[in-house]
Amino acid sequence: MASQSKNAGLGVALGAALGAVAGVLAGHIAIWLGIGIVIGMALGATFRRAEERCPECAVIHQKHEARSGQVQSSLGSGR
């Protein structure tokens, strides 16, 4: 999880820097800074690596997801 937020932060920082440069060149810093941040967020999302799960971790995650699904379904049926 920490690596995902680190990648997103790096993307936002790069996007903000590129947006600021484009804004100075174009004369509209606020617009280009916002566009740069959005582009940086998209780039940060693409930097994410697929996590490799060991078989033991996969079993634990499946049990957790099944348990949280049961909790949500029991909460939803009480209404």
N, CA, C and O atoms as a GROMACS GRO file, in nm:
protein
  316
    1MET      N    1   0.081  -0.118   0.000
    1MET     CA    2   0.000   0.000   0.000
    1MET      C    3   0.086   0.125   0.000
    1MET      O    4   0.052   0.223  -0.066
    2ALA      N    5   0.197   0.124   0.072
    2ALA     CA    6   0.284   0.241   0.077
    2ALA      C    7   0.344   0.269  -0.059
    2ALA      O    8   0.361   0.386  -0.095
    3SER      N    9   0.376   0.165  -0.135
    3SER     CA   10   0.434   0.188  -0.267
    3SER      C   11   0.332   0.248  -0.363
    3SER      O   12   0.369   0.325  -0.452
    4GLN      N   13   0.205   0.215  -0.345
    4GLN     CA   14   0.102   0.273  -0.432
    4GLN      C   15   0.088   0.422  -0.407
    4GLN      O   16   0.078   0.499  -0.502
    5SER      N   17   0.088   0.463  -0.282
    5SER     CA   18   0.076   0.606  -0.255
    5SER      C   19   0.204   0.680  -0.291
    5SER      O   20   0.200   0.797  -0.328
    6LYS      N   21   0.319   0.611  -0.282
    6LYS     CA   22   0.444   0.673  -0.323
    6LYS      C   23   0.443   0.697  -0.473
    6LYS      O   24   0.486   0.803  -0.519
    7ASN      N   25   0.394   0.600  -0.550
    7ASN     CA   26   0.386   0.616  -0.695
    7ASN      C   27   0.286   0.724  -0.733
    7ASN      O   28   0.309   0.801  -0.825
    8ALA      N   29   0.175   0.728  -0.663
    8ALA     CA   30   0.075   0.831  -0.691
    8ALA      C   31   0.130   0.969  -0.658
    8ALA      O   32   0.109   1.064  -0.733
    9GLY      N   33   0.202   0.980  -0.547
    9GLY     CA   34   0.262   1.108  -0.510
    9GLY      C   35   0.367   1.152  -0.610
    9GLY      O   36   0.376   1.270  -0.643
   10LEU      N   37   0.446   1.057  -0.658
   10LEU     CA   38   0.546   1.088  -0.759
   10LEU      C   39   0.479   1.136  -0.888
   10LEU      O   40   0.526   1.230  -0.951
   11GLY      N   41   0.372   1.070  -0.926
   11GLY     CA   42   0.298   1.110  -1.047
   11GLY      C   43   0.239   1.249  -1.033
   11GLY      O   44   0.244   1.329  -1.127
   12VAL      N   45   0.182   1.278  -0.917
   12VAL     CA   46   0.125   1.412  -0.894
   12VAL      C   47   0.233   1.518  -0.898
   12VAL      O   48   0.215   1.624  -0.956
   13ALA      N   49   0.348   1.488  -0.835
   13ALA     CA   50   0.458   1.585  -0.834
   13ALA      C   51   0.510   1.611  -0.975
   13ALA      O   52   0.534   1.726  -1.013
   14LEU      N   53   0.528   1.505  -1.052
   14LEU     CA   54   0.574   1.522  -1.190
   14LEU      C   55   0.472   1.598  -1.273
   14LEU      O   56   0.507   1.686  -1.352
   15GLY      N   57   0.345   1.564  -1.256
   15GLY     CA   58   0.239   1.633  -1.329
   15GLY      C   59   0.229   1.780  -1.292
   15GLY      O   60   0.208   1.865  -1.378
   16ALA      N   61   0.246   1.809  -1.164
   16ALA     CA   62   0.241   1.949  -1.120
   16ALA      C   63   0.358   2.027  -1.178
   16ALA      O   64   0.342   2.142  -1.219
   17ALA      N   65   0.475   1.965  -1.181
   17ALA     CA   66   0.592   2.032  -1.237
   17ALA      C   67   0.573   2.059  -1.386
   17ALA      O   68   0.600   2.169  -1.434
   18LEU      N   69   0.528   1.959  -1.458
   18LEU     CA   70   0.506   1.976  -1.602
   18LEU      C   71   0.394   2.076  -1.628
   18LEU      O   72   0.401   2.156  -1.721
   19GLY      N   73   0.289   2.071  -1.546
   19GLY     CA   74   0.179   2.166  -1.560
   19GLY      C   75   0.223   2.309  -1.532
   19GLY      O   76   0.179   2.403  -1.598
   20ALA      N   77   0.310   2.326  -1.433
   20ALA     CA   78   0.360   2.460  -1.403
   20ALA      C   79   0.445   2.514  -1.517
   20ALA      O   80   0.434   2.632  -1.553
   21VAL      N   81   0.529   2.429  -1.575
   21VAL     CA   82   0.611   2.472  -1.689
   21VAL      C   83   0.522   2.510  -1.807
   21VAL      O   84   0.542   2.614  -1.870
   22ALA      N   85   0.423   2.424  -1.837
   22ALA     CA   86   0.332   2.454  -1.948
   22ALA      C   87   0.252   2.580  -1.919
   22ALA      O   88   0.226   2.659  -2.010
   23GLY      N   89   0.214   2.601  -1.793
   23GLY     CA   90   0.140   2.721  -1.756
   23GLY      C   91   0.220   2.847  -1.773
   23GLY      O   92   0.168   2.949  -1.819
   24VAL      N   93   0.347   2.842  -1.737
   24VAL     CA   94   0.433   2.960  -1.754
   24VAL      C   95   0.450   2.989  -1.902
   24VAL      O   96   0.445   3.105  -1.943
   25LEU      N   97   0.470   2.886  -1.982
   25LEU     CA   98   0.488   2.906  -2.126
   25LEU      C   99   0.360   2.957  -2.192
   25LEU      O  100   0.366   3.042  -2.281
   26ALA      N  101   0.244   2.905  -2.149
   26ALA     CA  102   0.118   2.943  -2.210
   26ALA      C  103   0.058   3.069  -2.147
   26ALA      O  104  -0.026   3.135  -2.209
   27GLY      N  105   0.099   3.102  -2.027
   27GLY     CA  106   0.045   3.220  -1.961
   27GLY      C  107  -0.077   3.194  -1.875
   27GLY      O  108  -0.137   3.289  -1.825
   28HIS      N  109  -0.116   3.070  -1.856
   28HIS     CA  110  -0.232   3.035  -1.775
   28HIS      C  111  -0.189   2.927  -1.675
   28HIS      O  112  -0.216   2.809  -1.695
   29ILE      N  113  -0.123   2.970  -1.570
   29ILE     CA  114  -0.065   2.875  -1.475
   29ILE      C  115  -0.172   2.790  -1.406
   29ILE      O  116  -0.155   2.669  -1.395
   30ALA      N  117  -0.279   2.850  -1.359
   30ALA     CA  118  -0.380   2.777  -1.282
   30ALA      C  119  -0.443   2.665  -1.364
   30ALA      O  120  -0.462   2.554  -1.313
   31ILE      N  121  -0.475   2.692  -1.486
   31ILE     CA  122  -0.537   2.590  -1.571
   31ILE      C  123  -0.441   2.475  -1.597
   31ILE      O  124  -0.477   2.359  -1.581
   32TRP      N  125  -0.319   2.508  -1.638
   32TRP     CA  126  -0.223   2.404  -1.672
   32TRP      C  127  -0.173   2.329  -1.550
   32TRP      O  128  -0.137   2.212  -1.560
   33LEU      N  129  -0.170   2.393  -1.435
   33LEU     CA  130  -0.130   2.324  -1.313
   33LEU      C  131  -0.232   2.216  -1.278
   33LEU      O  132  -0.196   2.104  -1.243
   34GLY      N  133  -0.360   2.251  -1.289
   34GLY     CA  134  -0.466   2.152  -1.265
   34GLY      C  135  -0.462   2.038  -1.364
   34GLY      O  136  -0.477   1.922  -1.326
   35ILE      N  137  -0.442   2.070  -1.491
   35ILE     CA  138  -0.434   1.966  -1.594
   35ILE      C  139  -0.313   1.876  -1.568
   35ILE      O  140  -0.321   1.755  -1.583
   36GLY      N  141  -0.201   1.937  -1.529
   36GLY     CA  142  -0.081   1.860  -1.500
   36GLY      C  143  -0.100   1.765  -1.383
   36GLY      O  144  -0.051   1.653  -1.387
   37ILE      N  145  -0.170   1.809  -1.279
   37ILE     CA  146  -0.194   1.723  -1.164
   37ILE      C  147  -0.282   1.605  -1.203
   37ILE      O  148  -0.256   1.493  -1.160
   38VAL      N  149  -0.384   1.628  -1.283
   38VAL     CA  150  -0.471   1.518  -1.328
   38VAL      C  151  -0.392   1.419  -1.412
   38VAL      O  152  -0.405   1.298  -1.394
   39ILE      N  153  -0.310   1.469  -1.502
   39ILE     CA  154  -0.227   1.381  -1.584
   39ILE      C  155  -0.129   1.305  -1.496
   39ILE      O  156  -0.104   1.186  -1.518
   40GLY      N  157  -0.072   1.373  -1.397
   40GLY     CA  158   0.020   1.308  -1.304
   40GLY      C  159  -0.046   1.198  -1.224
   40GLY      O  160   0.016   1.094  -1.198
   41MET      N  161  -0.170   1.219  -1.184
   41MET     CA  162  -0.242   1.114  -1.111
   41MET      C  163  -0.264   0.993  -1.200
   41MET      O  164  -0.251   0.879  -1.155
   42ALA      N  165  -0.296   1.016  -1.326
   42ALA     CA  166  -0.314   0.905  -1.419
   42ALA      C  167  -0.183   0.831  -1.440
   42ALA      O  168  -0.180   0.708  -1.446
   43LEU      N  169  -0.074   0.906  -1.452
   43LEU     CA  170   0.056   0.842  -1.468
   43LEU      C  171   0.096   0.765  -1.343
   43LEU      O  172   0.151   0.655  -1.352
   44GLY      N  173   0.069   0.820  -1.227
   44GLY     CA  174   0.099   0.751  -1.102
   44GLY      C  175   0.022   0.621  -1.088
   44GLY      O  176   0.073   0.524  -1.032
   45ALA      N  177  -0.099   0.618  -1.140
   45ALA     CA  178  -0.177   0.494  -1.135
   45ALA      C  179  -0.120   0.388  -1.228
   45ALA      O  180  -0.131   0.269  -1.200
   46THR      N  181  -0.059   0.430  -1.338
   46THR     CA  182  -0.001   0.332  -1.430
   46THR      C  183   0.133   0.279  -1.382
   46THR      O  184   0.179   0.176  -1.431
   47PHE      N  185   0.197   0.349  -1.287
   47PHE     CA  186   0.325   0.303  -1.235
   47PHE      C  187   0.311   0.186  -1.139
   47PHE      O  188   0.410   0.122  -1.104
   48ARG      N  189   0.191   0.159  -1.096
   48ARG     CA  190   0.170   0.052  -0.998
   48ARG      C  191   0.210  -0.082  -1.055
   48ARG      O  192   0.182  -0.115  -1.171
   49ARG      N  193   0.275  -0.159  -0.970
   49ARG     CA  194   0.314  -0.293  -1.009
   49ARG      C  195   0.213  -0.393  -0.955
   49ARG      O  196   0.151  -0.371  -0.851
   50ALA      N  197   0.198  -0.503  -1.026
   50ALA     CA  198   0.110  -0.608  -0.978
   50ALA      C  199   0.177  -0.678  -0.861
   50ALA      O  200   0.294  -0.716  -0.868
   51GLU      N  201   0.102  -0.696  -0.755
   51GLU     CA  202   0.156  -0.762  -0.637
   51GLU      C  203   0.152  -0.912  -0.656
   51GLU      O  204   0.051  -0.969  -0.700
   52GLU      N  205   0.262  -0.975  -0.623
   52GLU     CA  206   0.267  -1.121  -0.629
   52GLU      C  207   0.225  -1.174  -0.493
   52GLU      O  208   0.278  -1.134  -0.390
   53ARG      N  209   0.129  -1.265  -0.494
   53ARG     CA  210   0.081  -1.322  -0.368
   53ARG      C  211   0.130  -1.465  -0.357
   53ARG      O  212   0.126  -1.543  -0.452
   54CYS      N  213   0.173  -1.496  -0.239
   54CYS     CA  214   0.209  -1.635  -0.215
   54CYS      C  215   0.079  -1.712  -0.191
   54CYS      O  216  -0.023  -1.651  -0.159
   55PRO      N  217   0.080  -1.844  -0.206
   55PRO     CA  218  -0.044  -1.922  -0.188
   55PRO      C  219  -0.107  -1.904  -0.050
   55PRO      O  220  -0.229  -1.901  -0.037
   56GLU      N  221  -0.023  -1.891   0.054
   56GLU     CA  222  -0.077  -1.874   0.189
   56GLU      C  223  -0.150  -1.740   0.202
   56GLU      O  224  -0.257  -1.732   0.263
   57CYS      N  225  -0.093  -1.637   0.144
   57CYS     CA  226  -0.157  -1.505   0.149
   57CYS      C  227  -0.287  -1.504   0.070
   57CYS      O  228  -0.384  -1.440   0.111
   58ALA      N  229  -0.290  -1.573  -0.042
   58ALA     CA  230  -0.411  -1.579  -0.124
   58ALA      C  231  -0.526  -1.642  -0.046
   58ALA      O  232  -0.640  -1.596  -0.055
   59VAL      N  233  -0.496  -1.747   0.030
   59VAL     CA  234  -0.599  -1.814   0.110
   59VAL      C  235  -0.651  -1.720   0.218
   59VAL      O  236  -0.771  -1.712   0.242
   60ILE      N  237  -0.560  -1.648   0.283
   60ILE     CA  238  -0.600  -1.555   0.388
   60ILE      C  239  -0.688  -1.444   0.330
   60ILE      O  240  -0.789  -1.408   0.390
   61HIS      N  241  -0.650  -1.391   0.214
   61HIS     CA  242  -0.730  -1.285   0.151
   61HIS      C  243  -0.868  -1.336   0.109
   61HIS      O  244  -0.967  -1.264   0.122
   62GLN      N  245  -0.875  -1.459   0.060
   62GLN     CA  246  -1.004  -1.515   0.020
   62GLN      C  247  -1.095  -1.531   0.141
   62GLN      O  248  -1.214  -1.502   0.134
   63LYS      N  249  -1.039  -1.577   0.254
   63LYS     CA  250  -1.120  -1.592   0.376
   63LYS      C  251  -1.168  -1.455   0.424
   63LYS      O  252  -1.283  -1.441   0.465
   64HIS      N  253  -1.081  -1.357   0.418
   64HIS     CA  254  -1.118  -1.222   0.462
   64HIS      C  255  -1.228  -1.164   0.374
   64HIS      O  256  -1.324  -1.106   0.425
   65GLU      N  257  -1.215  -1.180   0.243
   65GLU     CA  258  -1.318  -1.129   0.151
   65GLU      C  259  -1.451  -1.199   0.172
   65GLU      O  260  -1.556  -1.136   0.165
   66ALA      N  261  -1.446  -1.330   0.197
   66ALA     CA  262  -1.570  -1.404   0.220
   66ALA      C  263  -1.636  -1.358   0.350
   66ALA      O  264  -1.758  -1.342   0.356
   67ARG      N  265  -1.555  -1.336   0.452
   67ARG     CA  266  -1.609  -1.291   0.581
   67ARG      C  267  -1.667  -1.151   0.569
   67ARG      O  268  -1.775  -1.125   0.624
   68SER      N  269  -1.599  -1.059   0.499
   68SER     CA  270  -1.652  -0.923   0.485
   68SER      C  271  -1.776  -0.923   0.397
   68SER      O  272  -1.863  -0.837   0.414
   69GLY      N  273  -1.787  -1.016   0.305
   69GLY     CA  274  -1.907  -1.027   0.222
   69GLY      C  275  -2.025  -1.073   0.304
   69GLY      O  276  -2.138  -1.028   0.282
   70GLN      N  277  -2.001  -1.163   0.400
   70GLN     CA  278  -2.107  -1.210   0.488
   70GLN      C  279  -2.155  -1.098   0.579
   70GLN      O  280  -2.275  -1.086   0.605
   71VAL      N  281  -2.064  -1.017   0.627
   71VAL     CA  282  -2.100  -0.906   0.715
   71VAL      C  283  -2.185  -0.806   0.638
   71VAL      O  284  -2.286  -0.758   0.689
   72GLN      N  285  -2.145  -0.774   0.516
   72GLN     CA  286  -2.220  -0.677   0.436
   72GLN      C  287  -2.357  -0.731   0.400
   72GLN      O  288  -2.455  -0.657   0.400
   73SER      N  289  -2.366  -0.861   0.369
   73SER     CA  290  -2.495  -0.916   0.331
   73SER      C  291  -2.588  -0.922   0.453
   73SER      O  292  -2.709  -0.903   0.438
   74SER      N  293  -2.535  -0.948   0.572
   74SER     CA  294  -2.620  -0.950   0.690
   74SER      C  295  -2.664  -0.809   0.728
   74SER      O  296  -2.775  -0.791   0.779
   75LEU      N  297  -2.580  -0.708   0.704
   75LEU     CA  298  -2.620  -0.571   0.731
   75LEU      C  299  -2.727  -0.526   0.632
   75LEU      O  300  -2.819  -0.453   0.670
   76GLY      N  301  -2.716  -0.566   0.509
   76GLY     CA  302  -2.811  -0.526   0.407
   76GLY      C  303  -2.946  -0.592   0.424
   76GLY      O  304  -3.048  -0.533   0.385
   77SER      N  305  -2.952  -0.713   0.483
   77SER     CA  306  -3.079  -0.782   0.497
   77SER      C  307  -3.160  -0.731   0.615
   77SER      O  308  -3.279  -0.761   0.625
   78GLY      N  309  -3.098  -0.654   0.706
   78GLY     CA  310  -3.167  -0.604   0.823
   78GLY      C  311  -3.258  -0.487   0.794
   78GLY      O  312  -3.336  -0.449   0.880
   79ARG      N  313  -3.250  -0.430   0.679
   79ARG     CA  314  -3.330  -0.311   0.646
   79ARG      C  315  -3.465  -0.346   0.604
   79ARG      O  316  -3.545  -0.258   0.573
   0.00000   0.00000   0.00000
